Amino acid sequence: MQVRYVRTIVGWFNVYPAGTGRYVNLKPEDFFTLLPQVSQLARSGCGEITATAALELFGEQEVLPA
């Protein structure tokens, strides 16, 4: 599942399912576990997570079949 992310002013990350306004707020340790390929200096961007991770973060209503 595609997601976009934005670092907040306090250093946490808002993670959005692509194409929605709904988000979850993750502490840096959890964010970098979810998306280890992202640079520690990143402010915003996009990435891809597994369907399993998406279900845990966003619940069933946000995880649509491809």
N, C-alpha and C positions, 0 to 999 in steps of 0.2 A: 504494500500500500504506500502510495506517495504521501509525504508530509512536508510541510514547511515549518520553519522554526525561526524564532526571534528571541534574542537575549534581552532580558529586562534590565532596567536600570540598576537593580540589585544583584544582577549576575545569574539569575535563574533563567530558564528557557520556557517560552510558550510554544507548544507543539500543536499544530493544526492539521487535521486531515485535509488533503488537497481539495480545494474548491468549497470549503466550508468556513464559517466564522467561529465554530466551536473549537475550544482548545483545552489542553491540560497544561498545568504549570509544573515543571520538573526542576528539582535541584540539580546542579551541575553534575554530581556523581551519577545520578540516574540517567541524565541526558547522554553523557558520554558512554555509558554502558549500552544504551539503546542504539546510539549512532557513533560507534568508535572511530569511524573514518573522518569525522568532522574535526577540524583544527580547533585547538583550545582557544585560539584568537578569533574565531568566527563570531560575527554579530547576528547574521541571519543567513538563511539559505533553504535548500530543500534536500530531501533524501528519501530513501525507501526503507520501510520496516516490514517485518513479516506479518502475515495475517494474525498469527498468534499474539504478537506484541500489540497489534492494533486492537484486538479484542480486549486485552488487558487494560489498555489505556482509554479507549473510547467506548467500549461496549458494542453490542451487536448492531445497533442502528446505524453506526458509522462505517461498518465493514461490509462493503458491497462486493458481490462476486465480479470477477473481471469479464 
